[in-house]
Amino acid sequence: MSAPVAASTYSKDNPFPARITENRLLNKPGSAKETRHFIVSLKGSDLSYKAGDSLGVYPTNRASEVNEILSRLGATGEELVSPAMLKLPAPITLREALGQRLALGGPTSKIISTLAAKATDAGEKAKLDALLVPEAKEQLTAFLDEREYVDLLAEFPSAKLTGQELVDHMRKLMPRLYSIASSSKLYPHEIHLTVAVVRYTTNQRERHGVCSTFMADRVAVGETPTPVFVSNSHFGPPENGATDCIMVGPGTGIAPFRAFVQDRVASGATGRNWLFFGDQKQATDYLYQEEWEKYLADGKLARLDLAWSRDQGAKVYVQDKMRASAKELWTWIQGGAGFFVCGDAKRMAKDVDQALHDIIAEQGGMSAEEAQAYVKQMKKDKRYQRDVY
């Protein structure tokens, strides 16, 4: 009897202090995007992963933002606090709570109520009270969407909060999950990530995606310990290597499909690979261009369909490329191909799903209901899988 595979010592509750060994910009100069390729070393851990899995990363908050909050509270950071939601055995310093344990964004109406009760300035109190009346619900949501906790402390300085009062309103700082962009068959001791670095402005303040800028700006390559864990997924390439594989992954949705193709090539899978990728501009946003073109030239990719939304007058997206190849797509699907989608859940995944239903109905000569039943069966058979966020 073979010995059971031992579970890793490292997990979400006991993350591995990994090192990021590469941080490389994938976009070319002139791009409106900042997409980075990170390599995370697993050396010294017993972590393993498979194509389709995600890597969980625990970030820390920006020191400048923590310092501004402390300054606005009139605190040193050495004050001891016990944030209720953390269920800690002993209090920690306010600086540690704000820097490493709590989310500095996402304020709720609860903090507005607290500030309203504490404000001593008549103008501030009137503004807060106006947000709390039942008919101002939409206004309150819009107001909070534009702000983080530091904004509220700056806007309502007369409402003096203690460190404990502030942290009691905050949520736990959660790890972020990123689709793994490498195959362990090629890279058993490292994990590659394809990350869009988030930077934007609201309420006249620059905002920074907590984890994406943590990796891009605050981690010293090869030095800063970065707590990580592998999150196993039900998303993955076809188990049977003879199965054809259709992959739709615009933008950073390309990540798992880089892993899929590496994996299938390494294992000698005989099924064909068809990739749909898209982004804004071909000249600046063609992620992993050299790799895809080599796979295509070597016959490892049977088809590569590219959609560039800003290279011409009318925007072209991956779903448009699917519709343009409807007949061929249906032939692959009829032949048993797996259909995989990764990326933006709000719009892209919905549009791709609609295109898939339409193509099956049109090409298969089915009613909308029949096409729906066909897609439902594909999902049941794990032939239609999505990793959307």
C-alpha positions as CSV (number, residue, x, y, z in Angstrom):
1,M,0.0,0.0,0.0
2,S,1.5,3.4,-1.0
3,A,1.9,6.0,1.8
4,P,-0.6,8.8,1.8
5,V,0.6,12.2,0.5
6,A,1.4,14.4,3.4
7,A,-0.4,17.7,3.6
8,S,1.8,20.8,3.4
9,T,2.9,22.3,6.7
10,Y,2.0,25.7,5.3
11,S,-1.6,26.9,4.8
12,K,-3.8,29.9,4.9
13,D,-3.5,29.9,8.7
14,N,0.3,29.2,8.6
15,P,1.6,31.0,5.4
16,F,5.1,30.4,4.1
17,P,7.4,33.4,4.3
18,A,8.3,33.3,0.6
19,R,10.7,35.6,-1.4
20,I,9.7,37.4,-4.6
21,T,12.7,36.8,-6.9
22,E,11.5,38.7,-9.9
23,N,9.3,41.8,-10.5
24,R,9.1,42.7,-14.2
25,L,6.8,45.1,-16.0
26,L,5.0,43.3,-18.9
27,N,3.5,46.3,-20.6
28,K,5.7,48.3,-23.1
29,P,6.2,52.1,-22.7
30,G,3.1,54.1,-23.6
31,S,0.6,51.6,-22.1
32,A,-2.2,52.8,-19.9
33,K,-1.8,49.6,-17.9
34,E,0.7,48.4,-15.3
35,T,0.8,44.6,-15.5
36,R,3.7,42.9,-13.7
37,H,5.2,39.4,-13.8
38,F,6.2,38.2,-10.4
39,I,8.2,35.0,-9.6
40,V,7.7,33.7,-6.0
41,S,10.2,31.2,-4.8
42,L,8.9,28.2,-2.9
43,K,12.4,27.1,-1.8
44,G,12.4,26.0,1.8
45,S,8.8,25.1,1.7
46,D,6.9,21.8,1.0
47,L,4.3,23.7,-1.1
48,S,3.2,22.1,-4.3
49,Y,0.6,23.3,-6.9
50,K,-1.2,22.4,-10.0
51,A,-2.3,24.3,-13.1
52,G,-5.5,26.2,-12.2
53,D,-4.6,26.8,-8.6
54,S,-4.2,30.2,-7.0
55,L,-1.6,31.7,-4.7
56,G,-2.8,33.6,-1.6
57,V,-0.7,36.6,-0.7
58,Y,-0.9,38.4,2.7
59,P,0.0,42.1,2.1
60,T,0.8,44.9,4.5
61,N,-0.6,48.4,4.3
62,R,1.4,51.5,3.2
63,A,3.4,53.1,6.0
64,S,2.6,56.6,4.8
65,E,-1.2,55.9,5.1
66,V,-0.7,54.3,8.6
67,N,1.3,57.3,9.7
68,E,-1.3,59.8,8.5
69,I,-4.1,57.9,10.4
70,L,-1.9,57.9,13.5
71,S,-1.3,61.6,13.1
72,R,-5.0,62.4,12.7
73,L,-5.8,60.3,15.7
74,G,-3.1,62.1,17.7
75,A,-1.6,58.7,18.5
76,T,1.9,57.4,18.6
77,G,1.1,54.0,17.4
78,E,2.4,52.3,20.6
79,E,-1.1,52.3,22.1
80,L,-2.5,48.8,22.7
81,V,-5.7,47.8,21.0
82,S,-7.7,44.6,20.8
83,P,-9.6,44.6,17.4
84,A,-12.7,42.4,18.2
85,M,-12.8,40.6,14.8
86,L,-9.2,39.4,15.1
87,K,-9.9,37.4,18.3
88,L,-6.3,37.9,19.5
89,P,-5.0,36.3,22.7
90,A,-3.5,39.6,23.8
91,P,-3.6,43.2,22.7
92,I,-1.3,44.5,19.9
93,T,0.0,48.0,19.1
94,L,-2.2,50.3,17.1
95,R,0.7,50.5,14.5
96,E,0.7,46.8,14.0
97,A,-3.1,46.6,13.8
98,L,-3.2,49.4,11.1
99,G,-0.1,48.2,9.3
100,Q,-0.6,44.5,9.1
101,R,-3.9,43.3,10.4
102,L,-6.7,45.6,9.4
103,A,-8.2,47.0,6.1
104,L,-7.8,50.7,5.8
105,G,-10.6,51.0,3.2
106,G,-14.2,50.0,2.9
107,P,-15.8,52.1,5.7
108,T,-19.4,51.4,6.5
109,S,-22.3,53.5,7.8
110,K,-21.4,52.4,11.3
111,I,-18.4,54.8,11.4
112,I,-20.6,57.7,10.1
113,S,-22.9,57.1,13.1
114,T,-20.0,57.1,15.5
115,L,-18.5,60.3,14.0
116,A,-21.9,62.0,14.2
117,A,-22.2,61.1,17.9
118,K,-18.7,62.5,18.6
119,A,-18.5,65.6,16.3
120,T,-18.3,68.8,18.2
121,D,-18.3,71.1,15.2
122,A,-21.8,72.1,14.1
123,G,-21.1,72.0,10.4
124,E,-19.5,68.6,10.6
125,K,-22.3,67.2,12.7
126,A,-24.9,68.5,10.3
127,K,-23.2,66.9,7.3
128,L,-22.9,63.6,9.1
129,D,-26.5,63.7,10.3
130,A,-27.7,64.4,6.8
131,L,-26.0,61.3,5.5
132,L,-27.8,59.1,8.1
133,V,-31.4,60.0,7.3
134,P,-33.2,57.0,5.6
135,E,-33.8,58.9,2.4
136,A,-30.0,59.6,2.0
137,K,-29.2,55.9,1.6
138,E,-27.9,56.1,-2.0
139,Q,-26.0,59.3,-1.2
140,L,-24.4,57.6,1.8
141,T,-23.3,54.6,-0.3
142,A,-21.8,56.9,-2.9
143,F,-20.1,59.0,-0.2
144,L,-18.5,55.9,1.4
145,D,-17.5,54.4,-2.0
146,E,-15.3,57.5,-2.6
147,R,-13.5,57.3,0.8
148,E,-11.3,55.3,3.1
149,Y,-10.9,55.7,6.9
150,V,-8.1,58.3,6.5
151,D,-10.5,60.6,4.5
152,L,-13.1,60.5,7.2
153,L,-10.6,61.4,9.9
154,A,-9.4,64.3,7.7
155,E,-13.0,65.5,6.9
156,F,-14.4,65.3,10.4
157,P,-11.5,66.3,12.7
158,S,-13.8,67.5,15.6
159,A,-15.0,63.9,16.1
160,K,-12.1,62.7,18.2
161,L,-11.7,58.9,18.1
162,T,-9.4,56.7,20.2
163,G,-7.3,54.1,18.4
164,Q,-9.6,51.4,19.9
165,E,-12.7,53.1,18.7
166,L,-11.3,53.3,15.2
167,V,-10.1,49.7,14.9
168,D,-13.5,48.5,16.2
169,H,-15.0,49.7,12.9
170,M,-12.4,48.1,10.6
171,R,-12.5,44.8,8.8
172,K,-9.7,42.2,8.8
173,L,-7.0,42.6,6.2
174,M,-7.6,39.6,4.0
175,P,-5.1,37.8,1.7
176,R,-5.5,38.3,-2.0
177,L,-5.8,35.3,-4.4
178,Y,-4.0,35.4,-7.8
179,S,-4.3,32.8,-10.5
180,I,-1.0,31.0,-10.9
181,A,0.7,31.7,-14.3
182,S,3.1,28.7,-14.3
183,S,3.1,24.9,-14.4
184,S,4.8,23.0,-11.6
185,K,5.9,20.5,-14.3
186,L,8.3,23.2,-15.5
187,Y,8.7,25.3,-12.3
188,P,8.3,23.0,-9.3
189,H,10.1,25.4,-6.9
190,E,8.5,28.7,-8.0
191,I,5.2,30.2,-8.8
192,H,4.6,32.9,-11.5
193,L,1.9,35.6,-11.2
194,T,0.5,38.0,-13.7
195,V,-0.8,41.0,-11.7
196,A,-2.5,44.2,-12.7
197,V,-1.2,46.9,-10.3
198,V,-4.1,49.0,-9.1
199,R,-3.7,52.8,-8.8
200,Y,-6.5,55.3,-9.2
201,T,-7.9,58.5,-7.6
202,T,-11.0,59.2,-5.7
203,N,-12.0,62.1,-3.5
204,Q,-8.8,63.9,-4.7
205,R,-6.6,61.2,-3.2
206,E,-4.4,58.7,-4.9
207,R,-5.5,55.1,-4.1
208,H,-3.3,52.1,-4.2
209,G,-4.5,48.5,-4.5
210,V,-3.3,47.0,-1.2
211,C,-1.7,43.8,-2.4
212,S,-0.8,44.7,-6.0
213,T,1.2,47.7,-4.8
214,F,2.6,45.8,-1.9
215,M,4.2,43.4,-4.3
216,A,5.1,46.1,-6.9
217,D,6.4,48.8,-4.6
218,R,7.0,47.6,-1.0
219,V,8.6,44.1,-1.4
220,A,12.4,44.2,-1.9
221,V,13.2,41.5,-4.6
222,G,14.9,38.5,-2.9
223,E,14.6,40.1,0.5
224,T,11.2,40.9,2.0
225,P,9.4,37.8,3.4
226,T,6.1,37.6,1.7
227,P,3.5,35.3,3.4
228,V,1.9,33.0,0.9
229,F,-0.2,29.8,0.6
230,V,-1.5,27.7,-2.2
231,S,-5.3,27.7,-2.7
232,N,-6.4,24.5,-4.5
233,S,-8.9,25.0,-7.2
234,H,-11.5,23.0,-9.1
235,F,-10.4,25.0,-12.2
236,G,-7.8,23.2,-14.3
237,P,-7.0,21.9,-17.8
238,P,-8.8,18.8,-19.1
239,E,-7.7,15.7,-17.3
240,N,-7.6,13.7,-20.5
241,G,-4.6,15.1,-22.5
242,A,-6.3,14.1,-25.8
243,T,-9.1,16.6,-25.2
244,D,-9.0,19.9,-27.1
245,C,-8.8,23.0,-25.0
246,I,-10.4,26.4,-25.8
247,M,-9.1,29.2,-23.4
248,V,-10.5,32.7,-23.2
249,G,-8.4,35.0,-21.0
250,P,-8.1,38.7,-21.8
251,G,-5.8,41.0,-19.7
252,T,-4.6,39.3,-16.5
253,G,-7.1,36.5,-17.3
254,I,-4.2,35.1,-19.3
255,A,-2.4,33.9,-16.2
256,P,-3.9,30.4,-15.7
257,F,-3.7,29.7,-19.5
258,R,0.0,30.2,-19.5
259,A,0.0,27.5,-16.8
260,F,-2.4,25.3,-18.8
261,V,-0.3,25.5,-22.0
262,Q,3.0,24.9,-20.2
263,D,1.4,21.9,-18.4
264,R,-0.1,20.4,-21.5
265,V,3.1,20.8,-23.5
266,A,5.2,19.3,-20.7
267,S,2.9,16.3,-20.3
268,G,2.8,15.7,-24.1
269,A,-1.0,16.2,-24.3
270,T,-2.2,15.5,-27.8
271,G,-5.3,17.7,-27.7
272,R,-5.2,21.0,-29.5
273,N,-5.0,24.4,-27.8
274,W,-6.9,27.5,-28.9
275,L,-6.3,30.7,-27.1
276,F,-8.3,33.9,-27.2
277,F,-6.4,36.9,-25.7
278,G,-7.2,40.6,-25.7
279,D,-6.2,43.9,-24.2
280,Q,-6.1,47.6,-25.1
281,K,-3.2,47.9,-27.7
282,Q,-1.1,45.2,-29.4
283,A,2.1,47.3,-29.4
284,T,2.0,47.8,-25.6
285,D,-0.3,45.3,-24.0
286,Y,0.5,41.9,-25.7
287,L,1.3,40.0,-22.5
288,Y,3.8,37.1,-23.1
289,Q,3.9,37.8,-26.8
290,E,7.2,35.9,-27.5
291,E,5.9,32.8,-25.7
292,W,2.6,32.6,-27.5
293,E,4.2,33.2,-30.9
294,K,6.7,30.5,-30.2
295,Y,4.0,28.0,-29.2
296,L,2.1,28.9,-32.4
297,A,5.2,28.4,-34.6
298,D,6.0,25.1,-32.8
299,G,2.4,23.9,-33.4
300,K,1.7,23.7,-29.6
301,L,-1.0,26.3,-30.1
302,A,-3.4,25.4,-32.9
303,R,-5.0,28.8,-32.9
304,L,-4.4,32.2,-31.4
305,D,-7.1,34.9,-31.7
306,L,-6.2,38.4,-30.5
307,A,-8.6,41.2,-29.7
308,W,-7.3,44.8,-29.3
309,S,-9.9,47.2,-28.0
310,R,-8.1,50.5,-28.7
311,D,-6.2,49.8,-32.0
312,Q,-9.1,50.8,-34.3
313,G,-12.2,52.9,-34.3
314,A,-14.7,50.2,-33.1
315,K,-13.7,48.3,-30.0
316,V,-13.0,44.6,-30.6
317,Y,-13.2,42.2,-27.6
318,V,-12.6,38.4,-27.2
319,Q,-16.3,37.7,-27.5
320,D,-16.3,39.4,-31.0
321,K,-13.4,37.1,-32.0
322,M,-15.4,34.1,-30.8
323,R,-18.4,35.1,-32.9
324,A,-16.2,35.7,-35.9
325,S,-15.0,32.0,-35.6
326,A,-18.4,30.6,-34.6
327,K,-18.4,27.7,-37.1
328,E,-14.9,26.5,-36.1
329,L,-15.6,27.0,-32.4
330,W,-18.8,24.9,-32.6
331,T,-16.8,22.1,-34.5
332,W,-14.3,22.0,-31.6
333,I,-17.1,22.0,-28.9
334,Q,-19.0,19.3,-30.8
335,G,-15.8,17.3,-30.8
336,G,-15.6,17.4,-27.0
337,A,-13.4,20.4,-26.4
338,G,-13.2,22.0,-23.0
339,F,-14.1,25.7,-22.8
340,F,-12.3,27.8,-20.1
341,V,-12.7,31.4,-19.2
342,C,-10.7,33.6,-16.8
343,G,-10.8,37.3,-15.9
344,D,-13.3,40.0,-15.2
345,A,-16.6,38.7,-13.9
346,K,-18.6,41.9,-14.2
347,R,-18.6,42.3,-18.0
348,M,-16.2,40.1,-19.9
349,A,-17.3,36.7,-18.5
350,K,-21.0,37.6,-19.0
351,D,-20.3,38.7,-22.6
352,V,-18.3,35.6,-23.3
353,D,-21.0,33.4,-21.8
354,Q,-23.7,35.1,-24.0
355,A,-21.5,34.6,-27.1
356,L,-21.1,30.9,-26.2
357,H,-24.8,30.4,-25.9
358,D,-25.5,32.3,-29.1
359,I,-22.9,30.3,-31.1
360,I,-24.2,27.0,-29.8
361,A,-27.8,28.0,-30.7
362,E,-26.9,29.3,-34.2
363,Q,-24.4,26.7,-35.2
364,G,-26.1,23.8,-33.6
365,G,-29.5,24.8,-34.9
366,M,-31.0,24.9,-31.4
367,S,-33.5,27.1,-29.6
368,A,-32.3,29.4,-26.8
369,E,-33.6,26.8,-24.3
370,E,-31.8,23.9,-26.0
371,A,-28.6,25.9,-26.1
372,Q,-29.0,26.7,-22.4
373,A,-29.4,23.0,-21.6
374,Y,-26.4,22.1,-23.7
375,V,-24.2,24.7,-21.8
376,K,-25.6,23.4,-18.5
377,Q,-24.5,19.9,-19.5
378,M,-21.0,21.2,-20.4
379,K,-20.7,22.7,-16.9
380,K,-21.8,19.4,-15.4
381,D,-19.2,17.5,-17.4
382,K,-16.6,20.0,-16.3
383,R,-16.2,21.0,-20.0
384,Y,-17.1,24.6,-19.2
385,Q,-15.1,26.1,-16.4
386,R,-14.6,29.7,-15.2
387,D,-12.2,31.4,-12.9
388,V,-13.7,34.9,-12.7
389,Y,-13.2,37.7,-10.2
